[in-house]
Amino acid sequence: MTGELSPIDKAKFVAAKRAADMVEDGMRVGLGTGSTAAWLVRCLGDMVRKEGLKMRGVPTSTRTAQLAREVGIEIITLDEARWLDITIDGADEFDGDLNLIKGGGGALLQEKIVATASDQMVVIADVGKEVSRLGAFPLPVEVIPFGWQTTQALIEETLISMDVLGRTATLRMNGDTPFITDEGNHILDLHLQRIGNARQVALVLNQIPGVVENGLFIDICDTVVLGHGDGRVEIRDINQGTVEHDRLDFVESDNLFTDLAD
């Protein structure tokens, strides 16, 4: 229930709910991964069940696919969709140019593929995700398991020539074992603290053998829907250069989970 949410969850909820209104009948929609994207999936499922919204979703992870099926969204593959009308996803950080760091949930590879196969990418986020310069959030880099320690050493050596403050790379763990992505790969988290030239870092990292993809999304995001804990929403369109403001009222009886328990 929205009335029982913390301020940060309310911010995520209103951003997701506002972005869900951008989805129209017949659209093929990329569905992101993470806590904010999960709110979006629930909102869209609510629209499918109660308003008869006709849409098909392309999930960016197995857990998003599972949630989408649970709420009644028709799921297709990206190969079946071929091209998407819109992708809506969260972000770990974004700057004033709407460049992003993504991958905190471990789905950066599928997220980037889906986002770049869309007419429009919309990011939904709470106000705490906005930064003046990327890098405070550790940058995820997906690497193949074979020789990952060599890849890690190459990354750390390469970072010496980059405009970053930190150069440590750590293997992401899941308890006592390495975290495994949906593609069977590992993730190295780069603790850079500040990234001076994100475009350069993104290009250089992907040239290192063993690196599959990095979590820098440069010139991919078109719009950010920014939620506040009091229900205010800000919509920034980088292409149009516009900023819109809206507000969503909370209703104590709202419950996106009611139908899930049936």
C-alpha positions as CSV (number, residue, x, y, z in Angstrom):
1,M,0.0,0.0,0.0
2,T,1.4,3.4,-0.9
3,G,0.4,4.8,2.5
4,E,2.8,2.3,4.2
5,L,5.8,3.0,1.9
6,S,8.9,4.8,3.0
7,P,9.6,8.2,1.4
8,I,12.2,6.6,-1.0
9,D,9.8,3.9,-2.0
10,K,7.1,6.5,-2.5
11,A,9.5,8.3,-4.8
12,K,10.2,5.2,-6.8
13,F,6.5,4.4,-6.9
14,V,5.4,7.8,-8.3
15,A,8.2,7.8,-10.9
16,A,7.1,4.3,-12.0
17,K,3.4,5.1,-12.1
18,R,4.0,8.3,-14.1
19,A,6.2,6.4,-16.6
20,A,3.6,3.7,-16.9
21,D,1.3,6.3,-18.4
22,M,3.7,6.6,-21.3
23,V,2.8,3.1,-22.4
24,E,0.0,2.9,-25.0
25,D,-2.0,0.1,-26.5
26,G,0.0,-2.1,-28.9
27,M,3.4,-1.1,-27.6
28,R,6.4,-3.4,-27.3
29,V,8.0,-2.4,-24.0
30,G,11.4,-3.1,-22.6
31,L,11.1,-3.9,-18.9
32,G,14.0,-3.0,-16.7
33,T,15.5,-4.7,-13.7
34,G,15.8,-3.5,-10.1
35,S,13.6,-2.2,-7.3
36,T,12.3,0.8,-9.2
37,A,11.7,-1.2,-12.4
38,A,9.7,-3.7,-10.3
39,W,7.3,-0.9,-9.3
40,L,6.9,-0.2,-13.1
41,V,6.1,-3.8,-13.8
42,R,3.5,-3.9,-11.1
43,C,1.9,-0.6,-12.3
44,L,1.7,-2.0,-15.9
45,G,0.3,-5.2,-14.7
46,D,-2.4,-3.3,-12.8
47,M,-3.2,-1.4,-16.1
48,V,-3.4,-4.7,-18.0
49,R,-5.8,-6.2,-15.6
50,K,-8.0,-3.3,-14.7
51,E,-7.8,-1.1,-17.8
52,G,-7.3,-3.7,-20.5
53,L,-4.0,-2.3,-21.7
54,K,-2.7,-4.3,-24.6
55,M,1.1,-4.5,-24.5
56,R,3.9,-7.0,-24.8
57,G,7.0,-6.8,-22.6
58,V,10.6,-7.8,-23.2
59,P,12.2,-8.4,-19.8
60,T,15.9,-7.7,-19.1
61,S,16.3,-10.4,-16.5
62,T,14.8,-13.7,-15.4
63,R,13.4,-12.1,-12.2
64,T,11.7,-9.3,-14.2
65,A,10.3,-11.9,-16.5
66,Q,8.9,-13.9,-13.5
67,L,7.3,-10.8,-12.0
68,A,5.8,-9.7,-15.3
69,R,4.2,-13.1,-15.8
70,E,2.8,-13.0,-12.2
71,V,1.1,-9.6,-12.9
72,G,-0.4,-10.7,-16.2
73,I,1.9,-9.0,-18.7
74,E,2.5,-10.9,-22.0
75,I,6.2,-11.7,-22.4
76,I,8.1,-12.0,-25.7
77,T,11.7,-12.2,-26.5
78,L,13.7,-9.3,-28.1
79,D,14.1,-11.5,-31.2
80,E,10.4,-11.8,-31.5
81,A,9.8,-8.1,-30.9
82,R,12.7,-7.1,-33.2
83,W,12.4,-3.5,-32.1
84,L,10.8,-1.8,-29.2
85,D,8.7,1.3,-28.8
86,I,10.0,2.2,-25.4
87,T,12.2,0.8,-22.6
88,I,11.6,1.9,-19.1
89,D,14.3,1.1,-16.5
90,G,15.9,2.3,-13.4
91,A,19.4,3.6,-12.8
92,D,22.0,3.6,-10.1
93,E,23.2,7.1,-11.0
94,F,22.5,9.7,-13.7
95,D,24.1,13.1,-14.5
96,G,22.8,16.3,-16.1
97,D,23.3,14.9,-19.6
98,L,21.3,11.8,-18.7
99,N,24.3,9.5,-18.8
100,L,23.9,6.6,-16.5
101,I,25.6,4.0,-14.3
102,K,23.5,0.8,-14.3
103,G,24.1,-2.8,-13.3
104,G,23.7,-2.7,-9.6
105,G,21.2,-5.5,-10.0
106,G,23.5,-7.5,-12.3
107,A,21.5,-7.2,-15.5
108,L,23.5,-4.5,-17.3
109,L,24.2,-6.6,-20.5
110,Q,20.5,-7.4,-21.3
111,E,19.5,-3.9,-20.1
112,K,21.9,-2.2,-22.5
113,I,20.9,-4.4,-25.4
114,V,17.2,-3.8,-24.9
115,A,17.6,-0.1,-24.3
116,T,19.5,0.4,-27.5
117,A,16.9,-1.6,-29.4
118,S,14.2,1.0,-28.5
119,D,12.8,4.1,-30.0
120,Q,13.0,5.7,-26.6
121,M,14.6,4.9,-23.2
122,V,13.0,6.3,-20.1
123,V,14.7,6.1,-16.8
124,I,12.7,6.1,-13.6
125,A,14.5,7.1,-10.4
126,D,14.2,8.7,-7.0
127,V,15.9,12.1,-6.4
128,G,18.9,10.4,-4.7
129,K,20.1,8.9,-8.0
130,E,21.0,12.3,-9.5
131,V,24.7,13.3,-9.3
132,S,26.8,16.1,-10.7
133,R,29.4,13.6,-11.9
134,L,29.2,9.9,-12.3
135,G,31.4,7.5,-10.2
136,A,30.3,7.4,-6.6
137,F,28.3,4.3,-7.3
138,P,30.7,1.4,-8.2
139,L,30.8,0.8,-12.0
140,P,29.8,-2.7,-12.9
141,V,31.7,-4.5,-15.6
142,E,30.5,-7.9,-16.8
143,V,33.4,-10.3,-17.6
144,I,33.6,-13.9,-18.6
145,P,34.7,-16.3,-15.9
146,F,37.7,-17.6,-17.8
147,G,40.7,-15.7,-16.7
148,W,38.7,-13.1,-14.8
149,Q,41.6,-12.3,-12.5
150,T,43.7,-11.5,-15.5
151,T,40.9,-9.3,-16.8
152,Q,40.7,-7.6,-13.4
153,A,44.4,-6.8,-13.5
154,L,44.2,-5.5,-17.1
155,I,41.3,-3.2,-16.0
156,E,43.1,-1.8,-13.0
157,E,46.2,-1.2,-15.1
158,T,44.2,0.5,-17.8
159,L,42.5,2.8,-15.2
160,I,45.9,4.3,-14.4
161,S,45.7,6.4,-17.5
162,M,42.0,7.3,-17.0
163,D,40.6,10.4,-15.4
164,V,39.2,8.6,-12.3
165,L,40.0,9.0,-8.6
166,G,39.8,5.3,-7.6
167,R,41.2,2.2,-9.5
168,T,40.2,-0.8,-7.4
169,A,38.1,-3.6,-9.0
170,T,36.4,-6.2,-6.8
171,L,34.6,-9.4,-7.7
172,R,30.9,-9.2,-6.9
173,M,29.9,-12.0,-4.6
174,N,26.6,-13.7,-3.8
175,G,27.3,-15.0,-0.3
176,D,30.5,-17.1,-0.4
177,T,30.4,-17.6,-4.2
178,P,30.8,-15.2,-7.1
179,F,27.7,-13.5,-8.4
180,I,26.6,-15.1,-11.7
181,T,24.7,-13.1,-14.3
182,D,21.9,-14.5,-16.4
183,E,24.5,-15.1,-19.1
184,G,26.8,-17.1,-16.8
185,N,29.4,-14.3,-16.3
186,H,31.0,-12.5,-13.4
187,I,30.8,-8.9,-12.5
188,L,33.7,-6.7,-11.4
189,D,32.7,-3.6,-9.5
190,L,35.0,-0.6,-10.2
191,H,35.4,1.8,-7.3
192,L,36.2,4.9,-9.3
193,Q,34.7,7.5,-6.9
194,R,34.6,10.1,-9.8
195,I,34.7,9.6,-13.6
196,G,36.1,12.6,-15.4
197,N,35.4,11.3,-19.0
198,A,32.7,8.7,-18.9
199,R,32.6,8.3,-22.7
200,Q,36.3,7.5,-22.8
201,V,36.1,5.1,-19.9
202,A,33.2,3.2,-21.5
203,L,35.0,2.8,-24.8
204,V,38.4,1.8,-23.3
205,L,36.9,-0.8,-20.9
206,N,35.1,-2.6,-23.8
207,Q,38.4,-3.0,-25.6
208,I,39.9,-5.2,-22.8
209,P,39.9,-8.9,-23.5
210,G,37.5,-10.7,-21.2
211,V,35.2,-7.7,-20.8
212,V,31.7,-8.4,-22.1
213,E,30.1,-5.0,-21.3
214,N,30.2,-2.1,-18.9
215,G,27.5,-0.3,-16.9
216,L,28.0,3.2,-18.4
217,F,25.0,4.1,-20.6
218,I,26.2,7.0,-22.7
219,D,23.7,8.9,-25.0
220,I,21.1,6.1,-24.6
221,C,18.6,7.7,-22.1
222,D,16.1,10.1,-23.6
223,T,13.9,10.9,-20.6
224,V,14.2,10.8,-16.8
225,V,11.2,10.6,-14.6
226,L,12.3,11.7,-11.2
227,G,10.1,10.9,-8.2
228,H,9.9,12.6,-4.8
229,G,8.7,11.2,-1.5
230,D,5.8,13.7,-1.4
231,G,4.4,12.6,-4.7
232,R,6.0,15.2,-6.9
233,V,7.3,14.1,-10.3
234,E,9.7,15.8,-12.6
235,I,10.0,14.7,-16.3
236,R,13.2,15.8,-18.1
237,D,13.4,15.2,-21.9
238,I,17.0,15.6,-23.1
239,N,16.0,15.7,-26.8
240,Q,13.3,18.3,-26.4
241,G,15.1,20.2,-23.7
242,T,11.9,20.3,-21.6
243,V,11.2,19.9,-17.9
244,E,7.6,19.0,-16.8
245,H,6.3,18.8,-13.3
246,D,3.4,16.7,-12.0
247,R,2.1,15.3,-8.7
248,L,0.5,12.0,-7.9
249,D,-1.8,11.8,-4.9
250,F,-1.5,8.7,-2.7
251,V,-4.6,6.7,-1.9
252,E,-4.3,4.6,1.3
253,S,-6.4,1.9,-0.2
254,D,-4.2,1.6,-3.3
255,N,-2.7,-1.9,-3.4
256,L,-0.9,-3.2,-6.4
257,F,-0.5,-6.6,-4.7
258,T,-4.2,-7.3,-4.1
259,D,-4.7,-9.2,-7.3
260,L,-1.4,-11.1,-6.9
261,A,-2.8,-12.9,-3.8
262,D,-5.9,-14.1,-5.6
